[in-house]
Amino acid sequence: MAITNQQIIKAVQAIIEERTSLTKMNNGFGVTMYETDVYVEHDDQLTDQQVSAIMGATSEEEAQQLVYDALHDYEIDCTNNEQDYVLSIIRDNWDWETYGAYEEHEEFIIEYVQEHIYFNFPYDQYMQTTVNMNIRVDSGDGDYDYTLNNFAHGHYSTIDEEGIDSESSLLWLAEQQGYTKEELEAATINYMEEGEEPTSKLLKSIIVESENVTSHMNALTFFVKMTLQDYITFIDNKHDLLLSKNVSCGLLDSWQGAGGLLEIELEKDITIPFDMAYLYADGTSGYGADEIYGLFDKHWTDNAVSFK
């Protein structure tokens, strides 16, 4: 008597349910389905190249699609491996005395497995990829190619003639920490002309940072660790960023591969408005800080970011 497709299906289902850890489910139309998680290494993350491709996204939907695109080939390979494993279990446990040789039904069995087993790829794991993120602040000095932060540098300084420009992001930082423009200007002049160091560690570090730049295009930059999911949440919901006072920050010239000492010391936590913050993975927008300075990974402060 010929073996029917329905008999083959029942035989396959019995092996799956007895010999594998696949979860049995119903598709809502009375059809038995199965699902299983695709195995990847528990610490596997996106590569720097893949992260770089996602940095251009402007919405959560676009970013997620870029993640899917970046992992597409790998997902197919992993899914095929899991599928081959399930097929090997079915083949090794096939009752050939009852149903005939496995090879006689192999094409139908492969089609059944492909259509009735969901192989769940762990995209969520890759959304937790940790990124060394640079936050460039533009308080208006972007319109001046970030040349307004060099006021304490002997070669670039304009403080004696014009004072500190109101759109300087270093001035913005000082004001966010509770100081006035006049206080920063006076402290800078006293330091440059009299060698008098400010008592404020913030003002001193701002002046020293400005003094030690080696080029003229220097943007105030904060260095934090973020997951890819945090980044997507930021761009999609337009959150302001709350940073710990312990965050690493300083002047970075990613266009020419230069900058300051990257040693500004905050006195208080700081909030960066969404419309002033440009986020990018280190090395994906011109020269990276690691490329310029040879920094250790710890320079990107861990757990320094929350949303407001």
C-alpha positions as CSV (number, residue, x, y, z in Angstrom):
1,M,0.0,0.0,0.0
2,A,1.3,3.4,-1.0
3,I,2.4,5.8,1.8
4,T,0.3,9.0,1.8
5,N,1.6,12.5,2.4
6,Q,-0.5,12.7,5.6
7,Q,1.2,9.6,6.9
8,I,4.6,11.1,6.2
9,I,3.6,14.3,8.0
10,K,2.5,12.4,11.1
11,A,5.8,10.5,11.1
12,V,7.8,13.7,10.8
13,Q,5.7,15.3,13.6
14,A,6.3,12.4,15.9
15,I,10.0,12.5,15.4
16,I,10.1,16.3,16.0
17,E,8.0,16.1,19.2
18,E,10.0,13.1,20.6
19,R,13.5,13.8,19.5
20,T,13.9,17.6,19.4
21,S,13.2,20.6,21.6
22,L,11.1,22.4,19.1
23,T,8.0,24.1,20.5
24,K,4.7,22.9,19.1
25,M,2.1,25.6,18.2
26,N,-1.0,26.3,16.2
27,N,-1.1,28.9,13.4
28,G,-4.7,29.8,14.2
29,F,-6.1,27.8,11.3
30,G,-5.8,24.4,12.8
31,V,-2.4,23.7,11.3
32,T,0.4,22.3,13.5
33,M,3.5,24.4,13.4
34,Y,6.8,24.4,15.3
35,E,9.3,27.0,16.3
36,T,12.9,27.1,17.6
37,D,15.5,29.7,18.3
38,V,18.4,30.0,16.0
39,Y,21.7,29.5,17.9
40,V,24.4,32.2,17.8
41,E,27.2,32.9,20.2
42,H,25.8,34.6,23.3
43,D,28.3,37.5,23.0
44,D,28.0,37.9,19.3
45,Q,27.5,41.5,18.2
46,L,27.4,43.5,15.0
47,T,30.7,44.4,13.5
48,D,32.1,48.0,13.3
49,Q,31.3,48.0,9.6
50,Q,27.7,46.9,10.1
51,V,27.2,49.5,12.9
52,S,28.7,52.1,10.5
53,A,26.0,51.3,7.9
54,I,23.2,51.8,10.5
55,M,24.5,55.2,11.7
56,G,22.8,57.0,8.8
57,A,19.3,56.1,9.9
58,T,16.9,58.8,10.8
59,S,14.1,56.7,12.3
60,E,13.6,53.5,14.2
61,E,11.9,51.8,11.2
62,E,14.9,52.7,9.0
63,A,17.4,51.6,11.5
64,Q,15.8,48.3,12.2
65,Q,15.6,47.6,8.4
66,L,19.3,48.4,8.2
67,V,19.9,45.9,11.0
68,Y,17.9,43.2,9.1
69,D,19.8,44.0,5.9
70,A,23.2,43.8,7.7
71,L,22.4,40.4,9.2
72,H,20.4,39.0,6.2
73,D,23.1,36.6,4.9
74,Y,24.2,35.5,8.3
75,E,20.6,34.8,9.3
76,I,20.1,32.6,6.2
77,D,23.3,30.7,7.0
78,C,22.3,30.1,10.6
79,T,18.7,29.2,9.7
80,N,20.0,26.7,7.1
81,N,22.2,25.1,9.7
82,E,19.3,24.8,12.1
83,Q,17.1,23.4,9.4
84,D,19.8,20.9,8.4
85,Y,20.1,19.8,12.0
86,V,16.3,19.1,12.3
87,L,16.4,17.2,9.0
88,S,19.3,15.1,10.2
89,I,17.3,14.2,13.3
90,I,14.4,13.2,11.2
91,R,16.6,11.2,8.9
92,D,18.5,9.4,11.7
93,N,15.2,8.4,13.4
94,W,13.3,7.5,10.2
95,D,11.3,4.3,10.4
96,W,12.2,2.9,7.0
97,E,10.5,-0.4,7.6
98,T,7.1,1.3,7.9
99,Y,7.5,4.2,5.5
100,G,10.2,3.1,3.1
101,A,13.6,4.7,2.5
102,Y,13.9,8.3,3.7
103,E,15.3,9.3,0.4
104,E,12.0,8.5,-1.3
105,H,10.3,11.2,0.7
106,E,13.2,13.6,1.3
107,E,12.0,16.3,-1.0
108,F,8.5,16.4,0.6
109,I,10.0,16.3,4.1
110,I,12.3,19.2,3.3
111,E,9.4,21.2,2.0
112,Y,7.4,20.4,5.1
113,V,10.1,21.5,7.4
114,Q,10.7,24.8,5.5
115,E,7.0,25.6,5.6
116,H,6.1,24.5,9.1
117,I,9.0,25.4,11.3
118,Y,9.7,29.0,12.4
119,F,13.4,29.6,13.0
120,N,13.6,32.7,15.2
121,F,16.8,34.6,14.7
122,P,17.9,36.6,17.8
123,Y,17.7,40.1,16.4
124,D,17.2,41.5,19.9
125,Q,20.7,40.3,20.9
126,Y,22.2,42.3,18.1
127,M,20.2,45.4,19.0
128,Q,22.2,45.3,22.3
129,T,25.5,45.7,20.5
130,T,27.6,48.1,22.5
131,V,28.9,51.1,20.5
132,N,31.6,53.6,21.4
133,M,29.5,56.7,20.6
134,N,30.7,60.2,20.2
135,I,28.3,63.0,20.9
136,R,29.2,66.2,19.0
137,V,27.6,69.3,20.4
138,D,26.5,72.1,18.1
139,S,25.4,75.2,20.0
140,G,25.7,77.3,16.9
141,D,29.4,77.0,16.4
142,G,28.8,74.5,13.6
143,D,28.0,77.5,11.4
144,Y,31.6,78.6,12.0
145,D,33.2,75.2,11.4
146,Y,33.7,74.8,15.1
147,T,36.4,77.4,15.2
148,L,34.9,79.3,18.2
149,N,36.4,77.0,20.9
150,N,40.0,78.0,20.4
151,F,39.9,81.2,22.5
152,A,42.6,80.2,24.9
153,H,45.1,79.0,22.2
154,G,47.9,81.4,21.6
155,H,47.8,81.0,17.8
156,Y,44.1,80.9,17.4
157,S,43.0,83.1,20.3
158,T,40.6,86.0,19.7
159,I,39.6,86.6,23.3
160,D,41.5,89.9,23.7
161,E,39.8,91.4,20.7
162,E,36.3,89.9,20.6
163,G,35.9,87.9,23.8
164,I,34.3,84.4,23.7
165,D,31.7,84.1,21.0
166,S,28.2,83.5,22.4
167,E,27.8,80.4,20.2
168,S,30.9,78.7,21.4
169,S,30.0,75.2,22.7
170,L,32.6,75.6,25.5
171,L,30.8,78.7,26.7
172,W,27.5,76.8,26.4
173,L,29.1,74.1,28.6
174,A,30.3,76.5,31.2
175,E,26.9,78.2,31.4
176,Q,25.2,74.8,31.7
177,Q,27.4,74.1,34.7
178,G,26.4,77.4,36.4
179,Y,29.0,79.9,35.2
180,T,28.6,83.1,33.2
181,K,30.3,84.3,30.0
182,E,32.0,87.0,32.0
183,E,33.4,84.5,34.5
184,L,34.8,82.3,31.8
185,E,36.3,85.2,29.9
186,A,37.9,86.7,33.1
187,A,39.3,83.3,34.1
188,T,40.7,82.8,30.6
189,I,42.4,86.2,30.5
190,N,43.9,85.8,34.0
191,Y,45.2,82.4,33.1
192,M,46.7,83.5,29.7
193,E,48.2,86.8,30.9
194,E,49.0,86.2,34.5
195,G,49.3,82.4,34.8
196,E,46.6,82.5,37.4
197,E,44.7,79.2,37.6
198,P,40.9,79.2,38.3
199,T,39.7,77.6,41.5
200,S,37.0,75.9,39.5
201,K,38.1,72.6,38.1
202,L,35.6,73.0,35.3
203,L,36.8,76.4,34.2
204,K,40.4,75.4,34.5
205,S,39.9,72.2,32.4
206,I,37.9,74.2,29.7
207,I,40.7,76.7,29.4
208,V,43.4,74.1,29.3
209,E,41.5,72.1,26.8
210,S,41.1,75.2,24.5
211,E,44.8,76.1,25.1
212,N,46.0,72.7,23.9
213,V,44.2,72.2,20.6
214,T,46.5,71.5,17.6
215,S,44.1,72.6,14.8
216,H,41.4,75.1,14.4
217,M,38.2,73.0,13.8
218,N,37.4,71.6,17.3
219,A,34.0,70.4,18.4
220,L,33.0,69.8,22.0
221,T,32.5,66.0,22.1
222,F,31.3,63.6,24.7
223,F,32.3,59.9,24.7
224,V,29.8,57.4,25.9
225,K,28.9,53.8,25.5
226,M,25.4,53.1,24.1
227,T,23.6,50.1,22.8
228,L,22.4,50.2,19.3
229,Q,18.8,50.0,20.7
230,D,19.5,53.1,22.8
231,Y,20.7,55.0,19.7
232,I,17.6,54.0,17.8
233,T,15.4,55.1,20.7
234,F,17.3,58.4,20.7
235,I,16.8,59.2,17.0
236,D,13.2,58.0,16.8
237,N,11.9,59.7,20.0
238,K,14.1,62.8,19.8
239,H,15.2,62.5,23.4
240,D,17.4,65.0,25.2
241,L,20.4,63.2,26.7
242,L,21.3,63.3,30.4
243,L,25.0,62.6,30.9
244,S,26.8,61.9,34.2
245,K,29.3,64.4,35.4
246,N,31.9,61.7,35.1
247,V,31.5,61.4,31.4
248,S,34.7,61.8,29.2
249,C,34.6,65.0,27.1
250,G,36.8,67.4,25.3
251,L,37.6,69.0,21.9
252,L,37.9,66.7,18.9
253,D,38.8,67.6,15.3
254,S,37.5,64.6,13.4
255,W,38.0,66.4,10.1
256,Q,41.8,66.8,10.4
257,G,42.6,64.1,12.9
258,A,43.4,66.4,15.9
259,G,41.9,67.9,19.0
260,G,42.6,68.9,22.6
261,L,43.5,66.8,25.6
262,L,40.0,65.4,26.0
263,E,40.2,66.1,29.7
264,I,37.4,68.5,30.6
265,E,36.1,67.9,34.1
266,L,32.4,68.5,34.8
267,E,31.1,69.5,38.2
268,K,27.5,68.5,37.5
269,D,25.5,66.1,35.4
270,I,24.6,67.8,32.1
271,T,21.7,67.6,29.7
272,I,22.3,68.0,25.9
273,P,19.2,69.0,24.0
274,F,18.3,66.6,21.1
275,D,18.7,69.3,18.5
276,M,22.2,70.1,19.6
277,A,23.5,66.6,19.7
278,Y,25.0,64.7,16.7
279,L,25.7,61.1,17.6
280,Y,28.0,58.9,15.6
281,A,30.0,55.7,16.3
282,D,33.7,56.5,16.7
283,G,35.4,56.4,13.4
284,T,32.3,56.7,11.2
285,S,32.5,60.5,10.8
286,G,36.0,61.4,9.7
287,Y,38.8,60.4,12.0
288,G,37.9,58.6,15.2
289,A,39.2,59.5,18.6
290,D,40.7,56.0,19.0
291,E,42.5,56.5,15.6
292,I,43.8,59.9,16.6
293,Y,44.7,59.2,20.2
294,G,45.0,55.4,20.5
295,L,42.5,55.5,23.4
296,F,41.6,52.6,25.6
297,D,38.0,51.4,25.5
298,K,37.3,52.7,29.0
299,H,37.6,56.3,27.6
300,W,34.0,55.8,26.4
301,T,32.2,56.0,29.7
302,D,30.0,53.1,30.5
303,N,26.4,53.6,31.4
304,A,26.7,57.4,31.1
305,V,23.5,58.1,29.2
306,S,19.9,58.3,30.1
307,F,17.0,60.0,28.3
308,K,14.9,63.0,29.3
